[in-house]
Amino acid sequence: MSDDILTQAARWRDEGKPVALATVVETWGSAPRPVGSQLAVTAEGAFLGSVSGGCIEGAVIHAAQEVMAEGRPRMLDFGVTNEQAWEVGLACGGKIKVYVERLN
C-alpha cells in the first residue's frame, strides 16, 4: 500500500497540485498504525493512506494543509495525555508521532 500512496502523491505533484506526506515516525503502547504508515494529502483535501486507522486523520489532514501553505514541515504528537488526542479520537492508550512534509 505504501507504494500506491507514494505513486499517487507523485502523480498529484506531477499534475501541479500541492502535496504533503504524513509518515508515522514513532509509536508507543497501543498505536493504531505501525511506524512507516503514510498518508498523502492535497491542498484540496484529497487523501490516500492512513496514519491512524481514522482516529486522528482529520487533524493530520488539517496540519498537512497548513504545512503546504507555510512550506515548513511539522512533527505532530498525539497521545492519551494530550487533550487534543482525546478530542480527535486517539483513546487507544498509546502515543503516535507523525512527521508531515510538503513534497516539492
C-alpha atoms as an extended CHARMM CRD file, in Angstrom:
* protein
*
       104  EXT
         1         1  MET       CA              0.0000000000        0.0000000000        0.0000000000  PROA      1               0.0000000000
         2         2  SER       CA              2.8960000000        2.3890000000        0.7330000000  PROA      2               0.0000000000
         3         3  ASP       CA              3.9900000000        2.2030000000       -2.9160000000  PROA      3               0.0000000000
         4         4  ASP       CA              0.4490000000        3.1150000000       -4.0020000000  PROA      4               0.0000000000
         5         5  ILE       CA              0.4600000000        6.1260000000       -1.6620000000  PROA      5               0.0000000000
         6         6  LEU       CA              3.8190000000        7.3640000000       -2.9340000000  PROA      6               0.0000000000
         7         7  THR       CA              2.8080000000        6.7440000000       -6.5560000000  PROA      7               0.0000000000
         8         8  GLN       CA             -0.4070000000        8.7310000000       -6.1100000000  PROA      8               0.0000000000
         9         9  ALA       CA              1.4330000000       11.5270000000       -4.2630000000  PROA      9               0.0000000000
        10        10  ALA       CA              3.9100000000       11.7620000000       -7.1590000000  PROA      10              0.0000000000
        11        11  ARG       CA              1.0230000000       11.7830000000       -9.6650000000  PROA      11              0.0000000000
        12        12  TRP       CA             -0.7160000000       14.6330000000       -7.8200000000  PROA      12              0.0000000000
        13        13  ARG       CA              2.5850000000       16.5530000000       -7.6420000000  PROA      13              0.0000000000
        14        14  ASP       CA              3.2210000000       15.9850000000      -11.3550000000  PROA      14              0.0000000000
        15        15  GLU       CA             -0.2690000000       17.3800000000      -12.0580000000  PROA      15              0.0000000000
        16        16  GLY       CA              0.8490000000       20.5820000000      -10.3370000000  PROA      16              0.0000000000
        17        17  LYS       CA             -1.1050000000       20.0410000000       -7.1290000000  PROA      17              0.0000000000
        18        18  PRO       CA              0.4850000000       20.8990000000       -3.7740000000  PROA      18              0.0000000000
        19        19  VAL       CA              1.0040000000       17.6320000000       -1.8650000000  PROA      19              0.0000000000
        20        20  ALA       CA              2.0230000000       16.7790000000        1.6850000000  PROA      20              0.0000000000
        21        21  LEU       CA              3.1160000000       13.4150000000        3.0200000000  PROA      21              0.0000000000
        22        22  ALA       CA              2.4760000000       12.3920000000        6.6260000000  PROA      22              0.0000000000
        23        23  THR       CA              4.5270000000        9.4950000000        7.9990000000  PROA      23              0.0000000000
        24        24  VAL       CA              4.2660000000        7.7100000000       11.3460000000  PROA      24              0.0000000000
        25        25  VAL       CA              7.7780000000        8.0010000000       12.7890000000  PROA      25              0.0000000000
        26        26  GLU       CA              7.2590000000        6.7790000000       16.3500000000  PROA      26              0.0000000000
        27        27  THR       CA              4.6870000000        4.8350000000       18.3390000000  PROA      27              0.0000000000
        28        28  TRP       CA              4.3690000000        3.7230000000       21.9300000000  PROA      28              0.0000000000
        29        29  GLY       CA              1.8820000000        1.3520000000       23.5100000000  PROA      29              0.0000000000
        30        30  SER       CA             -1.3270000000        0.5930000000       21.6870000000  PROA      30              0.0000000000
        31        31  ALA       CA             -0.9120000000        2.6100000000       18.4970000000  PROA      31              0.0000000000
        32        32  PRO       CA             -3.4160000000        2.2580000000       15.6500000000  PROA      32              0.0000000000
        33        33  ARG       CA             -0.8380000000        2.0710000000       12.8070000000  PROA      33              0.0000000000
        34        34  PRO       CA              2.8270000000        0.9890000000       12.7200000000  PROA      34              0.0000000000
        35        35  VAL       CA              5.8770000000        3.1510000000       12.1060000000  PROA      35              0.0000000000
        36        36  GLY       CA              6.2030000000        3.8590000000        8.3750000000  PROA      36              0.0000000000
        37        37  SER       CA              2.4650000000        4.1800000000        7.7420000000  PROA      37              0.0000000000
        38        38  GLN       CA              1.7550000000        7.0880000000        5.4050000000  PROA      38              0.0000000000
        39        39  LEU       CA             -0.9720000000        9.4790000000        4.3300000000  PROA      39              0.0000000000
        40        40  ALA       CA             -0.7100000000       11.6700000000        1.1990000000  PROA      40              0.0000000000
        41        41  VAL       CA             -2.8380000000       14.8300000000        1.1290000000  PROA      41              0.0000000000
        42        42  THR       CA             -3.5420000000       17.5020000000       -1.4870000000  PROA      42              0.0000000000
        43        43  ALA       CA             -4.3080000000       21.1480000000       -0.7460000000  PROA      43              0.0000000000
        44        44  GLU       CA             -7.8980000000       20.4720000000       -1.8970000000  PROA      44              0.0000000000
        45        45  GLY       CA             -8.2810000000       17.7820000000        0.7690000000  PROA      45              0.0000000000
        46        46  ALA       CA             -7.9850000000       14.6240000000       -1.3440000000  PROA      46              0.0000000000
        47        47  PHE       CA             -6.0550000000       11.9490000000        0.5230000000  PROA      47              0.0000000000
        48        48  LEU       CA             -4.8440000000        8.3740000000        0.3150000000  PROA      48              0.0000000000
        49        49  GLY       CA             -3.4790000000        6.1430000000        3.0610000000  PROA      49              0.0000000000
        50        50  SER       CA             -3.7600000000        6.1860000000        6.8290000000  PROA      50              0.0000000000
        51        51  VAL       CA             -1.6370000000        7.1160000000        9.8180000000  PROA      51              0.0000000000
        52        52  SER       CA             -4.1360000000        6.1580000000       12.4820000000  PROA      52              0.0000000000
        53        53  GLY       CA             -6.8900000000        3.9460000000       11.1980000000  PROA      53              0.0000000000
        54        54  GLY       CA             -9.1380000000        7.0030000000       11.1740000000  PROA      54              0.0000000000
        55        55  CYS       CA             -8.9350000000        8.3470000000       14.7220000000  PROA      55              0.0000000000
        56        56  ILE       CA             -6.6250000000       11.3330000000       14.0500000000  PROA      56              0.0000000000
        57        57  GLU       CA             -6.7810000000       11.5620000000       10.2580000000  PROA      57              0.0000000000
        58        58  GLY       CA             -8.7750000000       14.8090000000       10.3040000000  PROA      58              0.0000000000
        59        59  ALA       CA             -6.2130000000       16.5740000000       12.4820000000  PROA      59              0.0000000000
        60        60  VAL       CA             -3.3460000000       15.2580000000       10.3470000000  PROA      60              0.0000000000
        61        61  ILE       CA             -5.0530000000       16.3540000000        7.1030000000  PROA      61              0.0000000000
        62        62  HSD       CA             -5.6110000000       19.8180000000        8.5770000000  PROA      62              0.0000000000
        63        63  ALA       CA             -1.9480000000       20.0350000000        9.6440000000  PROA      63              0.0000000000
        64        64  ALA       CA             -0.8390000000       18.8160000000        6.1950000000  PROA      64              0.0000000000
        65        65  GLN       CA             -2.7930000000       21.6210000000        4.5490000000  PROA      65              0.0000000000
        66        66  GLU       CA             -1.0740000000       24.1240000000        6.8630000000  PROA      66              0.0000000000
        67        67  VAL       CA              2.3250000000       22.6100000000        6.0250000000  PROA      67              0.0000000000
        68        68  MET       CA              1.5990000000       23.0220000000        2.3100000000  PROA      68              0.0000000000
        69        69  ALA       CA              0.5960000000       26.6590000000        2.8270000000  PROA      69              0.0000000000
        70        70  GLU       CA              3.5400000000       27.5200000000        5.0890000000  PROA      70              0.0000000000
        71        71  GLY       CA              6.1600000000       25.3540000000        3.4130000000  PROA      71              0.0000000000
        72        72  ARG       CA              7.6260000000       24.1900000000        6.7490000000  PROA      72              0.0000000000
        73        73  PRO       CA              7.4990000000       20.5640000000        7.9240000000  PROA      73              0.0000000000
        74        74  ARG       CA              5.9270000000       19.7460000000       11.2600000000  PROA      74              0.0000000000
        75        75  MET       CA              6.0910000000       16.9630000000       13.8410000000  PROA      75              0.0000000000
        76        76  LEU       CA              2.6990000000       16.0650000000       15.3050000000  PROA      76              0.0000000000
        77        77  ASP       CA              2.4730000000       14.2920000000       18.6600000000  PROA      77              0.0000000000
        78        78  PHE       CA             -0.7130000000       12.5650000000       19.8250000000  PROA      78              0.0000000000
        79        79  GLY       CA             -1.2120000000       10.5320000000       22.9760000000  PROA      79              0.0000000000
        80        80  VAL       CA             -3.5290000000        9.8360000000       25.8560000000  PROA      80              0.0000000000
        81        81  THR       CA             -2.0220000000       12.6710000000       27.8930000000  PROA      81              0.0000000000
        82        82  ASN       CA             -2.6040000000       15.1040000000       25.0570000000  PROA      82              0.0000000000
        83        83  GLU       CA             -6.0580000000       16.7190000000       25.3180000000  PROA      83              0.0000000000
        84        84  GLN       CA             -6.2020000000       17.1140000000       21.5370000000  PROA      84              0.0000000000
        85        85  ALA       CA             -5.7180000000       13.3580000000       21.1520000000  PROA      85              0.0000000000
        86        86  TRP       CA             -8.9410000000       12.7540000000       23.0700000000  PROA      86              0.0000000000
        87        87  GLU       CA            -10.7150000000       15.4180000000       21.0520000000  PROA      87              0.0000000000
        88        88  VAL       CA             -9.7410000000       13.7810000000       17.7530000000  PROA      88              0.0000000000
        89        89  GLY       CA            -10.3370000000       10.2400000000       18.9830000000  PROA      89              0.0000000000
        90        90  LEU       CA             -6.9460000000        8.7300000000       19.9340000000  PROA      90              0.0000000000
        91        91  ALA       CA             -8.1850000000        6.9770000000       23.0490000000  PROA      91              0.0000000000
        92        92  CYS       CA             -6.3840000000        3.6910000000       22.3490000000  PROA      92              0.0000000000
        93        93  GLY       CA             -3.9170000000        4.2080000000       25.1900000000  PROA      93              0.0000000000
        94        94  GLY       CA             -0.8690000000        4.7530000000       23.0020000000  PROA      94              0.0000000000
        95        95  LYS       CA              1.2090000000        7.5550000000       21.5610000000  PROA      95              0.0000000000
        96        96  ILE       CA              1.9680000000        8.3700000000       17.9620000000  PROA      96              0.0000000000
        97        97  LYS       CA              4.3140000000       10.8650000000       16.3090000000  PROA      97              0.0000000000
        98        98  VAL       CA              3.6360000000       11.8660000000       12.7120000000  PROA      98              0.0000000000
        99        99  TYR       CA              6.0700000000       13.8430000000       10.5420000000  PROA      99              0.0000000000
       100       100  VAL       CA              4.3430000000       15.9800000000        7.9230000000  PROA      100             0.0000000000
       101       101  GLU       CA              6.2610000000       17.4390000000        4.9660000000  PROA      101             0.0000000000
       102       102  ARG       CA              5.4220000000       19.1350000000        1.7070000000  PROA      102             0.0000000000
       103       103  LEU       CA              6.5140000000       17.3190000000       -1.4420000000  PROA      103             0.0000000000
       104       104  ASN       CA              8.1800000000       19.6410000000       -3.9290000000  PROA      104             0.0000000000
